[in-house]
Each structure stands twice: as C-alpha cells, then as structure tokens.
Amino acid sequence: MCVEEGFMLQHGMNFRTRGGASVILMSVRSGAPYSDRVEQDGRILVYEGHDVPSNEARDPKAVDQQPRTPRGTFTRNGLFFGAAKLYQEGKAEPELVRVYEKVKQGIWVYNGLFKLLDAWTEKDSEANRKVFKFRLEITDADAVKRRRPAAPDDESRMIPTAVKLAVWKRDKGCCRQCGSDKNLHFDHIIPWSRGGSSLTSDNIQLLCA
C-alpha cells in the first residue's frame, strides 16, 4: 500500500499528500476506531472524521473533532471538509480520493477511486460530541471506457468486506496462480466491466502483481 502510494501512510486521512492524490484508510470491522460504513452495495462510503491528537486531549473520544488546530491551521478534517464544500458550491471538481480498507490485522486492500461529494458534522449521541462525516462515491474510473451490461443485483465494482474475507480464507492468503503472498489484490474472474459480480466469492480470487 505504501509502496503503491509512494509515501508512508501514517494517518487515516491524507489530503493531497506531496501534491498527489488524497488517500483515506477505512475499516468497517467490529471494534474499528471510527464509524465508517458503506451503502448501496459499496458504491457509497460514509467516512467518519478523525479525532484530535492524544497530546491535545486526555481522551480524544470525549471531545469534538476539530476543523482547525490550536495554531489555526486546517486539520485533515478541515481540508477534506473544505474540498467538499467547494464542490457543492460549484467552485471545484470533486476531490478524488484513493481508498484502502483494513479487512484484517495487517491486511489492507484497495477499494477504488472515490469522489468526495459531501461533508457535514453531526452529534455522536453515545459520546455526546461533534464528529465530521464525509460522503464519497466510487468512480469506476478504470472502467469508464468500457460499456458494462446491466446487472441490477450488482451495482458496484467494490467488493464487500465479507466477500474479501471469504476469498482470503479460501485462497489461504496466497496468489491463486503462483502461490505468492506478496503484492496481492482481489481480482474479478469474470471482469466487472463484462457483468461479473462483486458480491460472490465464486467470482473473486487473490492474485499477485
């Protein structure tokens, strides 16, 4: 993941790092530190903003997420929020965000290129604090030049977490063709652009680079 992006991903939210693409790291696993969720069979991602650093609060989960640092500069929440508002105001194209998902300890997978379409704050009733929320939609950018047959039961190229975990277990964390455990990715056996499903492990396999 870090090799692919060309820098160390030390934060969950990375806004135009080194002048390149924005990157976020997500998780919908039980016990994940933030309440991320996917909707519409994975086409929509609702991503929760990040807490203040631990050196700014004794319990970061007990205080509001912030748009600015104590020095007045934008936090990562503030940068992504500003980009979403510029798009909504018609002043900019939607921010493109590369999304990686943690599906298991030490295992991250690339979920695709998303457009940042909306951002807002809401009250977390359990912690009684304000949190940021960001709405992103997958672009299907790698398939825009190919026309895909209609498939009403499978609207997304993004592979659900449960399917990824089932494939990882079945293929034993190794490339299905050569057995390598390096540079792995989830591959559609029947390509998504030709009607192949993302929703069944029978059409997904692990392959190496």
N, C-alpha and C positions, 0 to 999 in steps of 0.2 A: 504493500500500500504506500509506504513512504518512498520506496524506490520509484513507483509509478508517478507520484506527485512531484518528486524531486526535492522534497524537504521533510523534516521531521514533523509529524502531526502530533504536537504536544497538547493541543486543545481540541475540544469538541466542535468549536466554531472557528473557522479560519476564513477571514474576509480578504479576498484578492491578495493572498499571501505572495510576496515577491513579485507583485504585478501580474500574477497569473489568475487562474480560476479560483473561485471561492469553493471551499470544501467544508462539509459538516460530517460529523460522525454521529450515528444514531443507534438506538437499541430499543427494542420492544420486549426484551426479556423480562421475566419476573425478577424484581429486585433492582432493575436499572435505576440509575440515579435521577433520571429525568423522565417525564411522562410523554414520551413520543408515541405517536400512533399512526397507522396507515388506514386509508379509506379507499373505497371504490376499487377493490381488488389490487391495491398497491399503487394505483395511479396518483393518489394524493397522499402527501406526507404532512402531518401536523407536528411540527417540531417545537419542543419547549426550549426557551432561552436558558442561559446559564447563570448560576449563582455568583455572588460576589466572591472574590478570593478569600481563602481561610484567614489570611493575615488582615482582612478588613472587618471580619466579624467572628465572634466566638462560635456561633452556629450559623453558617451561611444559609441553611434551610429555614431559618426562622426570620429572615429579613427579606425585604423586597428585592427583586432583581433590578439592576440599575441600568439606565441608558448611558450614563457618564461615570467616569472615575472620579475620585476625590479631587483630582487635579483639573477636572473639567473636560478632559478628552473623552471621545466616544468609547464605550465598551464595545465588545463584539456584538452584544445585543443591539446597541445603538447604531452600529454600522449596518447591520442587516435590516433593522427597522427602517432606517433612512432610505436604503435602497428600495425597499418595498413601497414606501410612500412616494418616492419619485416615480415609480412605475404607475401607481394608481393615479397620480396627478398628470400623467401623460408626458412627463418630462424626461423619461428614460425608458429604454427597453428593459424587460425583466432581467434581473440578475440571474446568471446561470451558475448553478451550484452542483458540484460533484458530490454524491452522497455514498458513504460507506456505512455498512451496518455490522454491528457486533452480534454474531449469532451464537457464539460460544466463547468461553475463556480463551483468549489468544487467537481467535478466528474471526477475521473481518472479511466481508465480501462487498464488492462494488455493486450498488443498486441502480446506478444510472445517472444521467444528467437531468437536473430538475430546473424549472423556472420558479423563482421566488415571486409569488403573486400577491401576498397579503401578509400583514403583521398587525398584532394588537396586543393589549395587555388585559389580563383577567385576574380575578381573585382566586387564589388557591384556598378553598374553604377549609381544607384539613390543616394547613399551616398558617392560615389567616395572613396571607401575604400576597403581593402582586408578582405575577410572572408574565414573561413575554411568550407569545405564541406566533409561529410562522407557518404559513400555508404554502406548500410547494407542489408543483405538478410535474410529472415526468414528461420529458420532451420527445422520447422515442427518436432522438436525433440520429442514431445510427441506422434508422430505417426510413428516413423521410423520402429517400429517392426510390423506394420500392413500394409498390402498392400491395397492401395486405388484404386477403379475402376477409369478409365479415365473419366474426366469431362472437356471437352475442354473450356467450358464457365466459369469455376470456378477453377482457378489455385492456389488459396491461401486459407489457413485456416484463415488468418487475416480478421476480419470483418470490412468493410469500416465504416468511421465515420458517414456517413449519415444513414446507417442501424442501428448503435448503438443508434443514437438519436431517430430514429423512434421507436425502441423497447423500449427505456427508456420512451418515451411518452405513448406508448400503454400500457405498464405494470405499469405505474404510479410510477416508481422508487421503485418497491417492488418485492419481490420474487413471482413468478407466482404460486408457490405451497402452501406457508405458509403465504405470506404477509409480511415477514420481510423486513426491509430496511437496514439491517446490512450485511457486508461482501458479497456484491453482485458481481456476474460475469455474463458475457454473455455466454450462453450455446447453442450449436447446438442441435436442437431437433433430426434431423437425423444426426448422427455423421459425421464429415468431412471425417473421415477415411473410411466411407461406402458410400461416394458420396454425402453427404448432402452439400447444398450450403451455402456459407458465404455471398452471395450477395443479399439475400432477407430476409426481416424481418419475413416472414412466417416461416422460419426455425431457427430463433433465439429467445431465451427467457431469461428473467432475473431469476436467481436462487441464493439463498444464499448458504453459505458454508455448 
